[in-house]
Amino acid sequence: MKYYMTDKRDQKFEKVIQGRTRFITCVVENLFQPHNASAVLRSCDCFGIQDVHIIENDNEWKTNKEISMGATKWLNIHQYNSKEQNTVDCLRQLKAKGYKIVATTPHKNDCEIADLPLDAPVALVFGTELSGVSKEVMDEADLFVRIPMYGFTESFNISVAAALSLYELTQRVRLEGIDWKLTREEMATIKVKWAKQSIRNSEGIIKHFNG
């Protein structure tokens, strides 16, 4: 596949993949405003978060391409929409993979984002624009985290909260000696995915080499 890409593009893939992580993953529940959904994806890409888990209970996930700036191409997006209530399925699958479920909410006082323990992989859950995370998230969560605020407004916009939280946590994992990087196998698989999406008629090229 490399021979159908420029060296510059191949080098860019290598640089970006070295900064990707699955130690932190982002979960969004029931967003209904496309500009918020798109901004969250863009922040995940910018901060090196490879996986985004999207829970669609009442609202269908929609993005605004002008805001997401193509971020969907570079992320692994997992959608949960096969049932009327998909939140518990999503969170329990993440728990089974070793993630601590961390609900972002100003209504619980467990800890501030800067003090969140990073002794295990973290699934950071953001709720819908109006009411925040659901009761199901609150019941399944291992920890609750808040972003400190000093004004009259009760909470940040969801996309702002995601950006602030992901910046804080990705900075910390890089500075605290945590094993946050992807495995070699994960890197290789993701780079192939990126290459396929970057090359015109990539499926035809793959068929050609597979005989």
HELIX and SHEET records of a PDB file:
HELIX    1   1 LYS A    2  TYR A    4  5                                   3    
HELIX    2   2 ASP A    7  ILE A   17  1                                  11    
HELIX    3   3 PRO A   34  CYS A   46  1                                  13    
HELIX    4   4 LYS A   65  SER A   68  1                                   4    
HELIX    5   5 ALA A   71  LYS A   73  5                                   3    
HELIX    6   6 THR A   87  ALA A   96  1                                  10    
HELIX    7   7 ILE A  113  ASP A  115  5                                   3    
HELIX    8   8 LYS A  135  GLU A  140  1                                   6    
HELIX    9   9 ILE A  158  LEU A  175  1                                  18    
HELIX   10  10 ARG A  184  SER A  198  1                                  15    
HELIX   11  11 SER A  202  ASN A  210  1                                   9    
SHEET    1   A 7 ASN A  76  TYR A  80  0                                        
SHEET    2   A 7 ASP A  51  ILE A  55  1                                        
SHEET    3   A 7 ILE A  24  GLU A  29  1                                        
SHEET    4   A 7 VAL A 122  PHE A 126  1                                        
SHEET    5   A 7 LYS A 100  THR A 104  1                                        
SHEET    6   A 7 LEU A 143  ARG A 146  1                                        
SHEET    7   A 7 CYS A 111  GLU A 112  1                                        
END                                                                             
